[in-house]
Amino acid sequence: MVIDKEIINGCIQNKRKAQSELYKACYGYVITICRRYYRNADDAESILNQSFLKVFTNIKKYKRETPFKMWLRRITVNTIIDEFRKSKIEKNAMMDPVNQESELKYQLVSLNEGDLKMDAEDILTLLDKLPDVSRKVFCLHAIDGFPHKEIAEMLNISIGTSKWHVNQARIKMIQLIKKERMELAKSY
């Protein structure tokens, strides 16, 4: 995704036409990011709009040497994280399982060739079946590439809790993939 300098300049000058063009050009990319974190399409759309509001408000701070796509992704993910922090329900749900009595045992995840052939829509459907907090931490780490330390700081959880959520999400994803494969095999 390459955004024309004139569109960015127009957005800096607060021109509606340029903002509209930028919105249309980036909509698919941003909604894909939002959709990874929110099951509900309305929630994803709301975060998308909040992200674009921040983009238009802060576009004067955009440094041209940074690829626009990276800058936009960062704003979108930060907007999502800000919403996580605001959510009292999720904050209460984010217990620290590392400090519980049982010791964590991480499992290695391996994918076979059939698993790699899943399309994006299949993966989104499976992500929707994960518990909210684990899905969000998993997306931040496994998809968006944030290290556990940064996730822990962003969400005010421990590094161990971040690792635990990613591990739980991986385990659940493997179970869901196996279940889906078995159901598919039964239909033949």
N, C-alpha and C positions, 0 to 999 in steps of 0.2 A: 504494500500500500504506500504509494507515493502521493503526497499532498502538494499541490502547486503552491509556490511562494505567494502568488497573488491571493489565493484563498486565505492563507495564514495572515497576510497583510490586511486583507479585508476584515478578518475577524478581530485583529488588533485594533482596527478603526471602528469596531462594533457595527459593521455593516451586516444587516439581516440576510442579504442574499448570500454572502460569503459564509455566514454561520449555517445557513440552510444547506449549502453545498457541502460543507465539512460534515455536517450531521449525516447527510445522505451517503457520503463517501465512506464514513467510518461506522455507520450504524451496524452493519453485519458483524464487524470485528468486535465491537464493544458489547453487543447483545450476546455474542457467544461467550465472552468472559463472564458476563452477569449471569447467564443461564447456568453456568457451571456451579454457581454458588446458591442459586435460588430455584426451588422447585416450581414455585408459582410464577407464571408468566407476567402477571401484574407487578409482582415484587421486582422481578428482573428488569422490567421496563422502567419502573420507578428509579432503580439504582442507575440505569442507563441515563435517564434524564438528569439525575443529580450529578453524574459524572460529567455530562456535557455542560451543565451549568458551571461546574468547576473549571472545565477546559476554557470556556468562553471568558470566565472571570479572570483566569490566570494566564491566558495565552501570551500576554505581554512578557511573562517570565520565561517563556519557552526559549531555549537556547538552540539555535539552528544547527549546531554541530551534533546534537543528539537526534537520532532518528525519531521522527514524529510518532511513529507507531509505538516505540518504546515509551515515550513520554505519555502518550495517551493511555497505554496499558497501566503504567504506574499510577496515574491519576484514578483510573477505574478501580484498580485493586485497593488503593488507599481509601476510596469512597466506600467500597464494600467493607473494609476493615473498620472504618468509622462507624458504619451502621451496626457492625457486630458489637462494638463497644457500647453503643447506645442501648442495645437490647438487654434489658435486665433479665429477661427470661433465659436467654442464652448464657448470660454471665453466670446465673445461678446453676445452670446445667453443666457448666464447665468446671467440674470438680477436678481435683488433682489426683488421678488414680495412681500416680507413682508413689505417693505418700501412704497408700493403703498397705495393708499387711502383706498381700501377695507380691511376689517378685515378678517383674515383667520378663517375659521371654519372647523375643522378637523372632518372627519367622521370615525366612527368605522367600521371596515371591519369584516364581518362574512362570513365564508365559510360553505356551506352545504356539505353533504357527497358526492354528485355527483361531486362537484368541486374538492374534494380531490382525486378523481380517475383519474384526468388528468395525462398523462404521461409527462416526461421531454420534449419530442419533442413538445407537445402541448403548454407547458408553454413557451418554447423558441420562438415558432411562435407568441404567444401573446406578449411576451417581445419585439419582433422585431417591433411591431405596436406602441409602446410607443415612444414619442418624445425622442431624443437622451439623453439629459441631465437628464431628469426624469428617463429614463431607467437605466442610470449609477448610479445615486444616489440611486434609488430603489434597485438595485443589491447590492451595497455596504452595504446598511442598512439591507434590508430584507433577503438577501441570504447570504452575507458574514459576517453579524453581526457587522459591524462597528457602533459605536454610532454616533449620529448626530454631536457631538462636534468634533470628529476625522475627519468625512467627511468634515465638514466645514473647518477645518484646512488644510486638504489635497487639497481641491479644491478651497481654497480662497473664500469661500462664507460664509454667515452668517448661524448660526444654524437654524434660522427660514426658510431660503431658503432651506436648506437641508430637513427640515420637510415638507415644502410645496411641494417639488418635490416628496417625498415619498408619500404624501397624494394624489397628482395629479395622480401618477402612479397607486396607489391602486384604485382610482375611475375609471380610464380608464380601468384597468384590469377587474374590476367588470363588466363594460359596455361590454367589449369584450367577457367575459365569458357568460354573459346573451345573447348577440347576437348570439354567437356560439351555445348555448343551444337551442335558438329559431329556428335557421336554421336547427339544427339537428332534432328537433321535427317536423318541417314542412316536412322533407323528409320521415317521417314515415307515 
